Amino acid sequence: RSIRVGFYSRWFTRAIAYESNGAVYFNTRKSEAGSPGNIAHEVMHTIGYEHDGNAAAGNENTVPYVIGNIVDAWLAQPAPSMLSKVLGLFKK
């Protein structure tokens, strides 16, 4: 399955991105557009999960928001340094 991606540019909207007919459109005027969590959120829409309106308030427990937040939280974790990985090889 493929997902089409498009872009649009609007200042005066709350929307960061939206899904329509299996395509995801990202608002190039919003710095959050295209972030990993935003992409995950929009992919959830393409497979059928929805929420009410464009505001996060009241939608925090919907699949798109939960998955988007999980992705952002996971990526915010510090990655172990290569040195600590190498040193970990020598532990008994």
N, C-alpha and C positions, 0 to 999 in steps of 0.2 A: 504494500500500500504506500502510496506517495502522498505528500502534503505539499500543495502549492504555497508559495510564499510571495507576498507582495508588500509594497510600501506605500504610505501616503503621508501627507504633511499638513497637520492642522494644529494651530496654537490653542484655539478656544474650545477644547473638548477635554473631558476627564479621561477619555479612553487612551490607553497606552497601546493597545492592539485589539483586534477583534477577529473572530472567525466567521466565515461565511461560505457555505456550500463546500466545506472541506479545504478551504484555503485560509491562510492566516495572513493578516495585514498588520504591519507594524507602523506606528506613528513615528516618523523620523524627528518630530519636534519634542519628543519625550525621552529623557535620558535613560529611563528604565526600560524602554522598548528594546527587545532583543536580548535582555539579560537572561541567563540560564533559567531562573525561576519563572520569568515571563514566558519564555518559550515553552517550558513544561506546562504552565497554566493553559496556554493557548492550544497545545497539543491535546490536552484533556477535553477541550471543547470539540476538536475535530473527531474524537471518538465517541462523542455523545453526551458528555457531562456538561451541565449548565449551572447557572446561578442567576439570581434576580438582579437586574440593574448593573450599573458600572461602578458601584461603590463597594469597597471591601467590607464596610460595616454591615453586619448581618449575614455576610456570606463567608465568614472565616472558616466555617466547618464544611463547606462544599468541596467536592473533589478537586476542582481546578485550583482553589486557593490553598488547600492542604498540600497538594503535590508541589505546587510552586514554592511554598514556604519550606517544605522539606528539602527541595533542591538547593534553595538559597542557603539554608542553615548548614547543609552538608558541605557546600563549597566554601562556607565561611570558616570552617574548621582549619586550624593550621596544619599544614602537611608536615610529616616528619622529615627532617633534613636528611640528605643523602649520607652524611657522616654518621648520624644516629642509626641509620639502617645498616651501614657497613659495620659499625661497632657492635650492633646487635647480633651480627653473625658469629661473634667471638664469645658470646655468653654461653655458659653451660647450663 
